[in-house]
Amino acid sequence: MVKVTFVKPEDNYMLNIKLSNGKSGIFNVKPYLNKGIFQELKNQEYFGLVKIAFGGVVWPNEQDFSADTIEFEMQH
């Protein structure tokens, strides 16, 4: 099972990601920002609170992306 091993928030709602299978790239969160619980991520300060948990990435109020979603949509 692929897991996120590194995450760093970048400008313009991008996440710099490294995965346990050696892949790395940029995950664009912008397409999700107008959808339900993800709207809170529009706050840049809050967006910067991203961390790794359960193999994916999460924010304090339980917004999350799985490693599978990230790998599928990541720009290399």
N, CA, C and O atoms as a Maestro MAE file, in Angstrom:
{
 s_m_m2io_version
 :::
 2.0.0
}

f_m_ct {
 s_m_title
 :::
 protein
 m_atom[304] {
  # First column is atom index #
  i_m_mmod_type
  r_m_x_coord
  r_m_y_coord
  r_m_z_coord
  i_m_residue_number
  s_m_chain_name
  s_m_pdb_residue_name
  s_m_pdb_atom_name
  i_m_atomic_number
  :::
  1 25 0.834 -1.185 0.000 1 A "MET " " N  " 7
  2 3 0.000 0.000 0.000 1 A "MET " " CA " 6
  3 2 0.879 1.249 0.000 1 A "MET " " C  " 6
  4 15 1.765 1.392 0.842 1 A "MET " " O  " 8
  5 25 0.632 2.136 -0.934 2 A "VAL " " N  " 7
  6 3 1.395 3.376 -1.045 2 A "VAL " " CA " 6
  7 2 1.001 4.324 0.077 2 A "VAL " " C  " 6
  8 15 -0.170 4.424 0.443 2 A "VAL " " O  " 8
  9 25 2.008 5.025 0.622 3 A "LYS " " N  " 7
  10 3 1.768 6.004 1.682 3 A "LYS " " CA " 6
  11 2 2.501 7.296 1.356 3 A "LYS " " C  " 6
  12 15 3.523 7.294 0.670 3 A "LYS " " O  " 8
  13 25 1.962 8.393 1.857 4 A "VAL " " N  " 7
  14 3 2.646 9.677 1.753 4 A "VAL " " CA " 6
  15 2 3.763 9.682 2.788 4 A "VAL " " C  " 6
  16 15 3.528 9.371 3.955 4 A "VAL " " O  " 8
  17 25 4.978 10.034 2.370 5 A "THR " " N  " 7
  18 3 6.114 10.088 3.297 5 A "THR " " CA " 6
  19 2 6.592 11.514 3.546 5 A "THR " " C  " 6
  20 15 7.358 11.765 4.476 5 A "THR " " O  " 8
  21 25 6.132 12.450 2.705 6 A "PHE " " N  " 7
  22 3 6.537 13.855 2.843 6 A "PHE " " CA " 6
  23 2 5.442 14.724 2.249 6 A "PHE " " C  " 6
  24 15 4.900 14.419 1.187 6 A "PHE " " O  " 8
  25 25 5.122 15.810 2.944 7 A "VAL " " N  " 7
  26 3 4.192 16.798 2.395 7 A "VAL " " CA " 6
  27 2 4.656 18.189 2.798 7 A "VAL " " C  " 6
  28 15 5.041 18.425 3.944 7 A "VAL " " O  " 8
  29 25 4.613 19.102 1.840 8 A "LYS " " N  " 7
  30 3 4.947 20.499 2.107 8 A "LYS " " CA " 6
  31 2 3.954 21.368 1.348 8 A "LYS " " C  " 6
  32 15 3.854 21.267 0.125 8 A "LYS " " O  " 8
  33 25 3.214 22.225 2.061 9 A "PRO " " N  " 7
  34 3 2.290 23.113 1.363 9 A "PRO " " CA " 6
  35 2 3.048 24.153 0.549 9 A "PRO " " C  " 6
  36 15 4.054 24.698 1.005 9 A "PRO " " O  " 8
  37 25 2.567 24.421 -0.645 10 A "GLU " " N  " 7
  38 3 3.177 25.400 -1.545 10 A "GLU " " CA " 6
  39 2 2.137 26.465 -1.891 10 A "GLU " " C  " 6
  40 15 0.970 26.344 -1.520 10 A "GLU " " O  " 8
  41 25 2.564 27.500 -2.596 11 A "ASP " " N  " 7
  42 3 1.648 28.549 -3.034 11 A "ASP " " CA " 6
  43 2 0.588 27.990 -3.975 11 A "ASP " " C  " 6
  44 15 0.765 26.941 -4.595 11 A "ASP " " O  " 8
  45 25 -0.520 28.724 -4.064 12 A "ASN " " N  " 7
  46 3 -1.571 28.429 -5.034 12 A "ASN " " CA " 6
  47 2 -2.238 27.071 -4.796 12 A "ASN " " C  " 6
  48 15 -2.645 26.400 -5.744 12 A "ASN " " O  " 8
  49 25 -2.347 26.673 -3.529 13 A "TYR " " N  " 7
  50 3 -3.044 25.442 -3.124 13 A "TYR " " CA " 6
  51 2 -2.437 24.176 -3.728 13 A "TYR " " C  " 6
  52 15 -3.147 23.272 -4.170 13 A "TYR " " O  " 8
  53 25 -1.131 24.139 -3.733 14 A "MET " " N  " 7
  54 3 -0.403 22.966 -4.206 14 A "MET " " CA " 6
  55 2 0.291 22.298 -3.022 14 A "MET " " C  " 6
  56 15 0.700 22.967 -2.073 14 A "MET " " O  " 8
  57 25 0.418 20.973 -3.087 15 A "LEU " " N  " 7
  58 3 1.167 20.221 -2.086 15 A "LEU " " CA " 6
  59 2 2.331 19.520 -2.769 15 A "LEU " " C  " 6
  60 15 2.146 18.814 -3.760 15 A "LEU " " O  " 8
  61 25 3.526 19.717 -2.236 16 A "ASN " " N  " 7
  62 3 4.713 18.996 -2.685 16 A "ASN " " CA " 6
  63 2 4.681 17.659 -1.948 16 A "ASN " " C  " 6
  64 15 4.694 17.627 -0.717 16 A "ASN " " O  " 8
  65 25 4.641 16.566 -2.689 17 A "ILE " " N  " 7
  66 3 4.398 15.235 -2.120 17 A "ILE " " CA " 6
  67 2 5.504 14.257 -2.500 17 A "ILE " " C  " 6
  68 15 6.018 14.283 -3.618 17 A "ILE " " O  " 8
  69 25 5.861 13.394 -1.548 18 A "LYS " " N  " 7
  70 3 6.691 12.221 -1.833 18 A "LYS " " CA " 6
  71 2 5.938 11.002 -1.314 18 A "LYS " " C  " 6
  72 15 5.343 11.034 -0.237 18 A "LYS " " O  " 8
  73 25 5.975 9.924 -2.103 19 A "LEU " " N  " 7
  74 3 5.275 8.691 -1.760 19 A "LEU " " CA " 6
  75 2 6.259 7.571 -1.442 19 A "LEU " " C  " 6
  76 15 7.426 7.621 -1.830 19 A "LEU " " O  " 8
  77 25 5.771 6.568 -0.734 20 A "SER " " N  " 7
  78 3 6.619 5.449 -0.309 20 A "SER " " CA " 6
  79 2 7.116 4.601 -1.475 20 A "SER " " C  " 6
  80 15 8.071 3.841 -1.313 20 A "SER " " O  " 8
  81 25 6.495 4.712 -2.637 21 A "ASN " " N  " 7
  82 3 6.946 3.951 -3.808 21 A "ASN " " CA " 6
  83 2 7.994 4.704 -4.625 21 A "ASN " " C  " 6
  84 15 8.367 4.267 -5.713 21 A "ASN " " O  " 8
  85 25 8.469 5.838 -4.098 22 A "GLY " " N  " 7
  86 3 9.512 6.603 -4.759 22 A "GLY " " CA " 6
  87 2 9.013 7.715 -5.670 22 A "GLY " " C  " 6
  88 15 9.804 8.545 -6.119 22 A "GLY " " O  " 8
  89 25 7.732 7.744 -5.945 23 A "LYS " " N  " 7
  90 3 7.180 8.800 -6.792 23 A "LYS " " CA " 6
  91 2 7.091 10.101 -6.005 23 A "LYS " " C  " 6
  92 15 6.895 10.096 -4.789 23 A "LYS " " O  " 8
  93 25 7.238 11.206 -6.711 24 A "SER " " N  " 7
  94 3 7.081 12.517 -6.087 24 A "SER " " CA " 6
  95 2 6.517 13.482 -7.115 24 A "SER " " C  " 6
  96 15 6.636 13.266 -8.321 24 A "SER " " O  " 8
  97 25 5.905 14.546 -6.621 25 A "GLY " " N  " 7
  98 3 5.341 15.533 -7.524 25 A "GLY " " CA " 6
  99 2 4.488 16.532 -6.779 25 A "GLY " " C  " 6
  100 15 4.578 16.668 -5.559 25 A "GLY " " O  " 8
  101 25 3.657 17.230 -7.534 26 A "ILE " " N  " 7
  102 3 2.793 18.268 -6.989 26 A "ILE " " CA " 6
  103 2 1.338 17.816 -7.095 26 A "ILE " " C  " 6
  104 15 0.876 17.405 -8.160 26 A "ILE " " O  " 8
  105 25 0.629 17.900 -5.974 27 A "PHE " " N  " 7
  106 3 -0.799 17.598 -5.939 27 A "PHE " " CA " 6
  107 2 -1.556 18.917 -5.859 27 A "PHE " " C  " 6
  108 15 -1.356 19.698 -4.928 27 A "PHE " " O  " 8
  109 25 -2.421 19.161 -6.831 28 A "ASN " " N  " 7
  110 3 -3.191 20.392 -6.930 28 A "ASN " " CA " 6
  111 2 -4.508 20.233 -6.174 28 A "ASN " " C  " 6
  112 15 -5.348 19.419 -6.557 28 A "ASN " " O  " 8
  113 25 -4.691 21.002 -5.109 29 A "VAL " " N  " 7
  114 3 -5.899 20.915 -4.290 29 A "VAL " " CA " 6
  115 2 -7.012 21.824 -4.833 29 A "VAL " " C  " 6
  116 15 -8.170 21.665 -4.448 29 A "VAL " " O  " 8
  117 25 -6.683 22.762 -5.712 30 A "LYS " " N  " 7
  118 3 -7.664 23.747 -6.209 30 A "LYS " " CA " 6
  119 2 -8.974 23.143 -6.715 30 A "LYS " " C  " 6
  120 15 -10.026 23.718 -6.434 30 A "LYS " " O  " 8
  121 25 -8.982 22.027 -7.439 31 A "PRO " " N  " 7
  122 3 -10.261 21.499 -7.929 31 A "PRO " " CA " 6
  123 2 -11.247 21.109 -6.819 31 A "PRO " " C  " 6
  124 15 -12.437 20.943 -7.085 31 A "PRO " " O  " 8
  125 25 -10.772 20.966 -5.604 32 A "TYR " " N  " 7
  126 3 -11.620 20.538 -4.491 32 A "TYR " " CA " 6
  127 2 -12.118 21.693 -3.621 32 A "TYR " " C  " 6
  128 15 -12.980 21.482 -2.768 32 A "TYR " " O  " 8
  129 25 -11.600 22.897 -3.814 33 A "LEU " " N  " 7
  130 3 -11.821 23.997 -2.877 33 A "LEU " " CA " 6
  131 2 -13.266 24.470 -2.767 33 A "LEU " " C  " 6
  132 15 -13.616 25.102 -1.770 33 A "LEU " " O  " 8
  133 25 -14.100 24.196 -3.729 34 A "ASN " " N  " 7
  134 3 -15.498 24.619 -3.663 34 A "ASN " " CA " 6
  135 2 -16.438 23.480 -3.302 34 A "ASN " " C  " 6
  136 15 -17.652 23.594 -3.473 34 A "ASN " " O  " 8
  137 25 -15.884 22.389 -2.807 35 A "LYS " " N  " 7
  138 3 -16.681 21.202 -2.495 35 A "LYS " " CA " 6
  139 2 -16.760 20.977 -0.988 35 A "LYS " " C  " 6
  140 15 -15.764 20.630 -0.354 35 A "LYS " " O  " 8
  141 25 -17.936 21.175 -0.424 36 A "GLY " " N  " 7
  142 3 -18.231 20.825 0.957 36 A "GLY " " CA " 6
  143 2 -17.158 21.177 1.960 36 A "GLY " " C  " 6
  144 15 -16.764 22.336 2.097 36 A "GLY " " O  " 8
  145 25 -16.693 20.161 2.659 37 A "ILE " " N  " 7
  146 3 -15.742 20.337 3.759 37 A "ILE " " CA " 6
  147 2 -14.415 20.954 3.305 37 A "ILE " " C  " 6
  148 15 -13.709 21.553 4.117 37 A "ILE " " O  " 8
  149 25 -14.075 20.820 2.042 38 A "PHE " " N  " 7
  150 3 -12.791 21.327 1.547 38 A "PHE " " CA " 6
  151 2 -12.752 22.850 1.408 38 A "PHE " " C  " 6
  152 15 -11.674 23.417 1.226 38 A "PHE " " O  " 8
  153 25 -13.898 23.521 1.490 39 A "GLN " " N  " 7
  154 3 -13.931 24.981 1.358 39 A "GLN " " CA " 6
  155 2 -13.058 25.670 2.403 39 A "GLN " " C  " 6
  156 15 -12.514 26.744 2.143 39 A "GLN " " O  " 8
  157 25 -12.920 25.072 3.565 40 A "GLU " " N  " 7
  158 3 -12.083 25.649 4.622 40 A "GLU " " CA " 6
  159 2 -10.616 25.758 4.195 40 A "GLU " " C  " 6
  160 15 -9.875 26.584 4.729 40 A "GLU " " O  " 8
  161 25 -10.202 24.938 3.248 41 A "LEU " " N  " 7
  162 3 -8.813 24.956 2.784 41 A "LEU " " CA " 6
  163 2 -8.477 26.219 1.999 41 A "LEU " " C  " 6
  164 15 -7.305 26.472 1.722 41 A "LEU " " O  " 8
  165 25 -9.478 27.015 1.636 42 A "LYS " " N  " 7
  166 3 -9.231 28.291 0.950 42 A "LYS " " CA " 6
  167 2 -8.452 29.254 1.838 42 A "LYS " " C  " 6
  168 15 -7.767 30.146 1.337 42 A "LYS " " O  " 8
  169 25 -8.552 29.079 3.138 43 A "ASN " " N  " 7
  170 3 -7.790 29.898 4.083 43 A "ASN " " CA " 6
  171 2 -6.335 29.435 4.028 43 A "ASN " " C  " 6
  172 15 -6.018 28.323 4.449 43 A "ASN " " O  " 8
  173 25 -5.454 30.288 3.509 44 A "GLN " " N  " 7
  174 3 -4.045 29.903 3.301 44 A "GLN " " CA " 6
  175 2 -3.361 29.467 4.595 44 A "GLN " " C  " 6
  176 15 -2.570 28.523 4.592 44 A "GLN " " O  " 8
  177 25 -3.658 30.144 5.688 45 A "GLU " " N  " 7
  178 3 -3.043 29.769 6.967 45 A "GLU " " CA " 6
  179 2 -3.475 28.364 7.371 45 A "GLU " " C  " 6
  180 15 -2.654 27.553 7.801 45 A "GLU " " O  " 8
  181 25 -4.758 28.085 7.232 46 A "TYR " " N  " 7
  182 3 -5.271 26.758 7.553 46 A "TYR " " CA " 6
  183 2 -4.702 25.715 6.586 46 A "TYR " " C  " 6
  184 15 -4.337 24.617 7.006 46 A "TYR " " O  " 8
  185 25 -4.626 26.049 5.306 47 A "PHE " " N  " 7
  186 3 -4.066 25.134 4.308 47 A "PHE " " CA " 6
  187 2 -2.661 24.688 4.711 47 A "PHE " " C  " 6
  188 15 -2.278 23.540 4.484 47 A "PHE " " O  " 8
  189 25 -1.905 25.597 5.305 48 A "GLY " " N  " 7
  190 3 -0.541 25.301 5.728 48 A "GLY " " CA " 6
  191 2 -0.429 24.340 6.893 48 A "GLY " " C  " 6
  192 15 0.676 23.927 7.243 48 A "GLY " " O  " 8
  193 25 -1.554 23.972 7.507 49 A "LEU " " N  " 7
  194 3 -1.544 23.063 8.658 49 A "LEU " " CA " 6
  195 2 -1.597 21.590 8.256 49 A "LEU " " C  " 6
  196 15 -1.775 20.723 9.112 49 A "LEU " " O  " 8
  197 25 -1.448 21.303 6.986 50 A "VAL " " N  " 7
  198 3 -1.499 19.928 6.494 50 A "VAL " " CA " 6
  199 2 -0.424 19.074 7.168 50 A "VAL " " C  " 6
  200 15 0.675 19.548 7.455 50 A "VAL " " O  " 8
  201 25 -0.767 17.800 7.415 51 A "LYS " " N  " 7
  202 3 0.203 16.852 7.971 51 A "LYS " " CA " 6
  203 2 -0.097 15.456 7.432 51 A "LYS " " C  " 6
  204 15 -1.140 15.218 6.823 51 A "LYS " " O  " 8
  205 25 0.823 14.559 7.664 52 A "ILE " " N  " 7
  206 3 0.669 13.166 7.245 52 A "ILE " " CA " 6
  207 2 -0.031 12.391 8.355 52 A "ILE " " C  " 6
  208 15 0.319 12.515 9.528 52 A "ILE " " O  " 8
  209 25 -1.025 11.588 7.971 53 A "ALA " " N  " 7
  210 3 -1.694 10.690 8.920 53 A "ALA " " CA " 6
  211 2 -2.376 9.569 8.139 53 A "ALA " " C  " 6
  212 15 -2.928 9.800 7.064 53 A "ALA " " O  " 8
  213 25 -2.334 8.382 8.674 54 A "PHE " " N  " 7
  214 3 -3.006 7.222 8.083 54 A "PHE " " CA " 6
  215 2 -2.599 6.981 6.628 54 A "PHE " " C  " 6
  216 15 -3.401 6.496 5.830 54 A "PHE " " O  " 8
  217 25 -1.362 7.318 6.286 55 A "GLY " " N  " 7
  218 3 -0.846 7.084 4.947 55 A "GLY " " CA " 6
  219 2 -1.167 8.161 3.932 55 A "GLY " " C  " 6
  220 15 -0.642 8.142 2.819 55 A "GLY " " O  " 8
  221 25 -2.028 9.105 4.305 56 A "GLY " " N  " 7
  222 3 -2.398 10.203 3.407 56 A "GLY " " CA " 6
  223 2 -2.072 11.532 4.050 56 A "GLY " " C  " 6
  224 15 -1.192 11.618 4.906 56 A "GLY " " O  " 8
  225 25 -2.787 12.578 3.636 57 A "VAL " " N  " 7
  226 3 -2.602 13.894 4.238 57 A "VAL " " CA " 6
  227 2 -3.919 14.353 4.852 57 A "VAL " " C  " 6
  228 15 -4.994 14.056 4.330 57 A "VAL " " O  " 8
  229 25 -3.827 15.083 5.969 58 A "VAL " " N  " 7
  230 3 -5.022 15.554 6.672 58 A "VAL " " CA " 6
  231 2 -4.805 16.967 7.203 58 A "VAL " " C  " 6
  232 15 -3.677 17.439 7.345 58 A "VAL " " O  " 8
  233 25 -5.931 17.623 7.490 59 A "TRP " " N  " 7
  234 3 -5.938 18.924 8.153 59 A "TRP " " CA " 6
  235 2 -6.675 18.773 9.474 59 A "TRP " " C  " 6
  236 15 -7.363 17.774 9.680 59 A "TRP " " O  " 8
  237 25 -6.546 19.748 10.379 60 A "PRO " " N  " 7
  238 3 -7.122 19.619 11.726 60 A "PRO " " CA " 6
  239 2 -8.618 19.304 11.778 60 A "PRO " " C  " 6
  240 15 -9.060 18.609 12.693 60 A "PRO " " O  " 8
  241 25 -9.400 19.792 10.831 61 A "ASN " " N  " 7
  242 3 -10.844 19.545 10.861 61 A "ASN " " CA " 6
  243 2 -11.259 18.370 9.983 61 A "ASN " " C  " 6
  244 15 -12.390 18.303 9.502 61 A "ASN " " O  " 8
  245 25 -10.324 17.449 9.785 62 A "GLU " " N  " 7
  246 3 -10.548 16.142 9.172 62 A "GLU " " CA " 6
  247 2 -10.718 16.132 7.656 62 A "GLU " " C  " 6
  248 15 -11.163 15.128 7.100 62 A "GLU " " O  " 8
  249 25 -10.376 17.223 6.974 63 A "GLN " " N  " 7
  250 3 -10.289 17.133 5.520 63 A "GLN " " CA " 6
  251 2 -9.090 16.235 5.224 63 A "GLN " " C  " 6
  252 15 -8.062 16.326 5.894 63 A "GLN " " O  " 8
  253 25 -9.223 15.377 4.228 64 A "ASP " " N  " 7
  254 3 -8.105 14.482 3.943 64 A "ASP " " CA " 6
  255 2 -8.107 14.021 2.491 64 A "ASP " " C  " 6
  256 15 -9.122 14.064 1.796 64 A "ASP " " O  " 8
  257 25 -6.931 13.578 2.064 65 A "PHE " " N  " 7
  258 3 -6.751 12.941 0.764 65 A "PHE " " CA " 6
  259 2 -5.934 11.679 0.987 65 A "PHE " " C  " 6
  260 15 -4.926 11.700 1.692 65 A "PHE " " O  " 8
  261 25 -6.370 10.589 0.387 66 A "SER " " N  " 7
  262 3 -5.628 9.334 0.494 66 A "SER " " CA " 6
  263 2 -4.419 9.367 -0.431 66 A "SER " " C  " 6
  264 15 -4.367 10.147 -1.381 66 A "SER " " O  " 8
  265 25 -3.460 8.515 -0.140 67 A "ALA " " N  " 7
  266 3 -2.282 8.397 -1.001 67 A "ALA " " CA " 6
  267 2 -2.684 7.945 -2.401 67 A "ALA " " C  " 6
  268 15 -2.064 8.358 -3.381 67 A "ALA " " O  " 8
  269 25 -3.707 7.107 -2.510 68 A "ASP " " N  " 7
  270 3 -4.162 6.634 -3.821 68 A "ASP " " CA " 6
  271 2 -4.680 7.788 -4.678 68 A "ASP " " C  " 6
  272 15 -4.346 7.888 -5.859 68 A "ASP " " O  " 8
  273 25 -5.494 8.656 -4.082 69 A "THR " " N  " 7
  274 3 -6.006 9.823 -4.807 69 A "THR " " CA " 6
  275 2 -4.860 10.728 -5.229 69 A "THR " " C  " 6
  276 15 -4.806 11.191 -6.368 69 A "THR " " O  " 8
  277 25 -3.955 10.972 -4.308 70 A "ILE " " N  " 7
  278 3 -2.813 11.838 -4.592 70 A "ILE " " CA " 6
  279 2 -1.975 11.263 -5.727 70 A "ILE " " C  " 6
  280 15 -1.613 11.986 -6.656 70 A "ILE " " O  " 8
  281 25 -1.664 9.976 -5.662 71 A "GLU " " N  " 7
  282 3 -0.839 9.355 -6.707 71 A "GLU " " CA " 6
  283 2 -1.520 9.444 -8.074 71 A "GLU " " C  " 6
  284 15 -0.863 9.718 -9.078 71 A "GLU " " O  " 8
  285 25 -2.822 9.215 -8.113 72 A "PHE " " N  " 7
  286 3 -3.563 9.231 -9.374 72 A "PHE " " CA " 6
  287 2 -3.580 10.620 -10.011 72 A "PHE " " C  " 6
  288 15 -3.494 10.746 -11.233 72 A "PHE " " O  " 8
  289 25 -3.691 11.661 -9.183 73 A "GLU " " N  " 7
  290 3 -3.855 13.020 -9.699 73 A "GLU " " CA " 6
  291 2 -2.588 13.871 -9.653 73 A "GLU " " C  " 6
  292 15 -2.597 15.012 -10.116 73 A "GLU " " O  " 8
  293 25 -1.511 13.339 -9.107 74 A "MET " " N  " 7
  294 3 -0.284 14.108 -8.918 74 A "MET " " CA " 6
  295 2 0.380 14.452 -10.249 74 A "MET " " C  " 6
  296 15 0.422 13.640 -11.173 74 A "MET " " O  " 8
  297 25 0.899 15.684 -10.320 75 A "GLN " " N  " 7
  298 3 1.659 16.145 -11.481 75 A "GLN " " CA " 6
  299 2 3.136 15.879 -11.208 75 A "GLN " " C  " 6
  300 15 3.675 16.329 -10.197 75 A "GLN " " O  " 8
  301 25 3.781 15.156 -12.100 76 A "HIS " " N  " 7
  302 3 5.186 14.771 -11.884 76 A "HIS " " CA " 6
  303 2 6.132 15.809 -12.415 76 A "HIS " " C  " 6
  304 15 7.347 15.644 -12.315 76 A "HIS " " O  " 8
  :::
 }
 m_bond[303] {
  # First column is bond index #
  i_m_from
  i_m_to
  i_m_order
  :::
  1 1 2 1
  2 2 3 1
  3 3 4 2
  4 3 5 1
  5 5 6 1
  6 6 7 1
  7 7 8 2
  8 7 9 1
  9 9 10 1
  10 10 11 1
  11 11 12 2
  12 11 13 1
  13 13 14 1
  14 14 15 1
  15 15 16 2
  16 15 17 1
  17 17 18 1
  18 18 19 1
  19 19 20 2
  20 19 21 1
  21 21 22 1
  22 22 23 1
  23 23 24 2
  24 23 25 1
  25 25 26 1
  26 26 27 1
  27 27 28 2
  28 27 29 1
  29 29 30 1
  30 30 31 1
  31 31 32 2
  32 31 33 1
  33 33 34 1
  34 34 35 1
  35 35 36 2
  36 35 37 1
  37 37 38 1
  38 38 39 1
  39 39 40 2
  40 39 41 1
  41 41 42 1
  42 42 43 1
  43 43 44 2
  44 43 45 1
  45 45 46 1
  46 46 47 1
  47 47 48 2
  48 47 49 1
  49 49 50 1
  50 50 51 1
  51 51 52 2
  52 51 53 1
  53 53 54 1
  54 54 55 1
  55 55 56 2
  56 55 57 1
  57 57 58 1
  58 58 59 1
  59 59 60 2
  60 59 61 1
  61 61 62 1
  62 62 63 1
  63 63 64 2
  64 63 65 1
  65 65 66 1
  66 66 67 1
  67 67 68 2
  68 67 69 1
  69 69 70 1
  70 70 71 1
  71 71 72 2
  72 71 73 1
  73 73 74 1
  74 74 75 1
  75 75 76 2
  76 75 77 1
  77 77 78 1
  78 78 79 1
  79 79 80 2
  80 79 81 1
  81 81 82 1
  82 82 83 1
  83 83 84 2
  84 83 85 1
  85 85 86 1
  86 86 87 1
  87 87 88 2
  88 87 89 1
  89 89 90 1
  90 90 91 1
  91 91 92 2
  92 91 93 1
  93 93 94 1
  94 94 95 1
  95 95 96 2
  96 95 97 1
  97 97 98 1
  98 98 99 1
  99 99 100 2
  100 99 101 1
  101 101 102 1
  102 102 103 1
  103 103 104 2
  104 103 105 1
  105 105 106 1
  106 106 107 1
  107 107 108 2
  108 107 109 1
  109 109 110 1
  110 110 111 1
  111 111 112 2
  112 111 113 1
  113 113 114 1
  114 114 115 1
  115 115 116 2
  116 115 117 1
  117 117 118 1
  118 118 119 1
  119 119 120 2
  120 119 121 1
  121 121 122 1
  122 122 123 1
  123 123 124 2
  124 123 125 1
  125 125 126 1
  126 126 127 1
  127 127 128 2
  128 127 129 1
  129 129 130 1
  130 130 131 1
  131 131 132 2
  132 131 133 1
  133 133 134 1
  134 134 135 1
  135 135 136 2
  136 135 137 1
  137 137 138 1
  138 138 139 1
  139 139 140 2
  140 139 141 1
  141 141 142 1
  142 142 143 1
  143 143 144 2
  144 143 145 1
  145 145 146 1
  146 146 147 1
  147 147 148 2
  148 147 149 1
  149 149 150 1
  150 150 151 1
  151 151 152 2
  152 151 153 1
  153 153 154 1
  154 154 155 1
  155 155 156 2
  156 155 157 1
  157 157 158 1
  158 158 159 1
  159 159 160 2
  160 159 161 1
  161 161 162 1
  162 162 163 1
  163 163 164 2
  164 163 165 1
  165 165 166 1
  166 166 167 1
  167 167 168 2
  168 167 169 1
  169 169 170 1
  170 170 171 1
  171 171 172 2
  172 171 173 1
  173 173 174 1
  174 174 175 1
  175 175 176 2
  176 175 177 1
  177 177 178 1
  178 178 179 1
  179 179 180 2
  180 179 181 1
  181 181 182 1
  182 182 183 1
  183 183 184 2
  184 183 185 1
  185 185 186 1
  186 186 187 1
  187 187 188 2
  188 187 189 1
  189 189 190 1
  190 190 191 1
  191 191 192 2
  192 191 193 1
  193 193 194 1
  194 194 195 1
  195 195 196 2
  196 195 197 1
  197 197 198 1
  198 198 199 1
  199 199 200 2
  200 199 201 1
  201 201 202 1
  202 202 203 1
  203 203 204 2
  204 203 205 1
  205 205 206 1
  206 206 207 1
  207 207 208 2
  208 207 209 1
  209 209 210 1
  210 210 211 1
  211 211 212 2
  212 211 213 1
  213 213 214 1
  214 214 215 1
  215 215 216 2
  216 215 217 1
  217 217 218 1
  218 218 219 1
  219 219 220 2
  220 219 221 1
  221 221 222 1
  222 222 223 1
  223 223 224 2
  224 223 225 1
  225 225 226 1
  226 226 227 1
  227 227 228 2
  228 227 229 1
  229 229 230 1
  230 230 231 1
  231 231 232 2
  232 231 233 1
  233 233 234 1
  234 234 235 1
  235 235 236 2
  236 235 237 1
  237 237 238 1
  238 238 239 1
  239 239 240 2
  240 239 241 1
  241 241 242 1
  242 242 243 1
  243 243 244 2
  244 243 245 1
  245 245 246 1
  246 246 247 1
  247 247 248 2
  248 247 249 1
  249 249 250 1
  250 250 251 1
  251 251 252 2
  252 251 253 1
  253 253 254 1
  254 254 255 1
  255 255 256 2
  256 255 257 1
  257 257 258 1
  258 258 259 1
  259 259 260 2
  260 259 261 1
  261 261 262 1
  262 262 263 1
  263 263 264 2
  264 263 265 1
  265 265 266 1
  266 266 267 1
  267 267 268 2
  268 267 269 1
  269 269 270 1
  270 270 271 1
  271 271 272 2
  272 271 273 1
  273 273 274 1
  274 274 275 1
  275 275 276 2
  276 275 277 1
  277 277 278 1
  278 278 279 1
  279 279 280 2
  280 279 281 1
  281 281 282 1
  282 282 283 1
  283 283 284 2
  284 283 285 1
  285 285 286 1
  286 286 287 1
  287 287 288 2
  288 287 289 1
  289 289 290 1
  290 290 291 1
  291 291 292 2
  292 291 293 1
  293 293 294 1
  294 294 295 1
  295 295 296 2
  296 295 297 1
  297 297 298 1
  298 298 299 1
  299 299 300 2
  300 299 301 1
  301 301 302 1
  302 302 303 1
  303 303 304 2
  :::
 }
}
